[in-house]
Amino acid sequence: MTEREARQSVLELMETSEAAYLSTVDGDGCPHTRAMLNLRNKRQYPSLIDLFAAHKADLLVYLTTNTSSTKIEHIRANPAVCVYYCNPAQFHGAMLGGAPEIVHNSQLKAAIWQEGWETSYPTGPDDPDHTVLRLAPKFAKGWRGEGRFELKIDA
């Protein structure tokens, strides 16, 4: 698989995977993995397609979570994370790794905001418990039916 094919394969998976799985590391070095909303899924979040249009090559990831969550505590202590996307039926998976940043830009938080999230964040996109994470991955590794691939991603 060429680098271009691998990159396209990862992008396709990001745009169709039902969930994104975020892994963080706790203070004892134990990994924690949890399912997150896959905001790049075109079917689930069509309103965000334009947000990601300029990020096909860099495979940018946005995630939302509670500021008060354990994952934010982990990221502040150890910013090394991985986000995993998969399609088990096709034996296709990709792991993207790097250090996320916590987004403070109100316009970006509002652009990502989805109807219905007010049940978790009653005061809207700028709710103090609403956090957006931005991961510009440094690498992608994975497997597709024809074999293993690995990409270094220049941000």
N, C-alpha and C positions, 0 to 999 in steps of 0.2 A: 504494500500500500504506500503510495507516495505521500509526502507531507501535505500536499494540497487535498488529496483524497481523505487523509486522516482528519484534517481540519474540517472539511465538509461533513464528514461522518459525525464528528463531535457536535457541530452546529445543528445538524439534523436531529440528533438525539436530544440536545438541549431544547429544541423547539417542539418536541413531541412527548418527552418523558412526563409521566403523570405527576411526579414529585422530584424534588431535588433533596438529596440527603446530605446534611451538613454534619461534619465531624469536627469536634473540638477536643482539646486535651485538658483534663483537670489538673489540679495542683499536685496530685500524686502520680501524674504521667499516664493516667488511664484515659483512653479515648471514649468519647461519647458521641453517638450518631443518632440523629433524629430527622424525621421527614419534615420538609419545609415546602411552602408553596413554590411551585416552579413558575416564576413570573415570565420566563421566556417561552412558555408553552403557548403557541399561537392560538390554539383552539380555546384554551381556558381564559386567556388574557389578551383578546384581540386589541384592546385599547392600548396595549403596551408595545405593539409591533413597531411603531415608529420610534419609540424610545431606544430600541435595540438595533434599529436599522444601520446605524453607523458603527456597530460593534460586532460585525460578523468575523473579522480577522482576529480581534483581541479576545473574543469569547467572554466578554464582560458579564458578570453575574450580579444581580441585585437580590437581596433577601430582606424580608421584614420579620421583626420579632419584637417581643416585649423588652424594654430597657431593663426591667427587673428580672429578666430570665437568667438562668444559670449559664446559658451559652454566651451571653454578654460578659459575665464574670470571667468565664474561661478565656475569651478572646482578649480581654484587657490584661490578663495575667500571662497569656501565651498566644500571640496572634497567628500562629501556624494553624491553618484549617485546610480541609479538603471538602469539596462539594462533589457528590457523585450522582450521575444520571444513568438510568438504565432502561433497557427494554429486554426483560428476561426471555420473552418469546423468541427474540431474534439473537439471543446470546450476545448482546451488544451493551457495553458499559463504558463510561468515561469518567475519570476522576480528575478534577481540576484543583490545583493547590496554590496557596499563596497566603498573604496576610491581608485580611479585609480592613477597610476603614469604616468608621461609623460616620454616616452622612448627617451633616447638620444643615444642609441647604434646604430651606423650607419649600422652595419652588420644585425641587426634585422630589421631595417627600410628597408633595401635593400631586405631582405628575404620576407617581406610582400608586397613589391612593385608589382603592376600589370600593365601590358601593357595598355596604354590608359590614365593612371593617369597624364601623362605629360601635358594634357590639363589643369589640375588644378594646377599642380606643374611643371612648365616648366624646372627646372634644375634637376629634378629627385628626388630620395628618400631623399636626403639631402637638398632639397629646404627649405629655411627658413620658408616657410608657410606650410610645411608638418609636421604634428604631428601624432605620434602613441601613443595611450593610452593603457595601460596594466591594466586590472582589475583582480585581484585575489579575487573573491567574498568571502565574509564572510558568506553569507547565500543565500539560494534559497527558494522561496515560490511560490506556484502556485496551479493550478487546472488541473485535468485530469478527464475525464468522470466519473471515479469511486470515485472522491472526492479530497479534499484539501490535500496538502502536505507541509512540511517545513523541510529544511535541514540546519544544521550548517556545514560549510565547513572549514576544517582545512587546512591552507596553509603551 
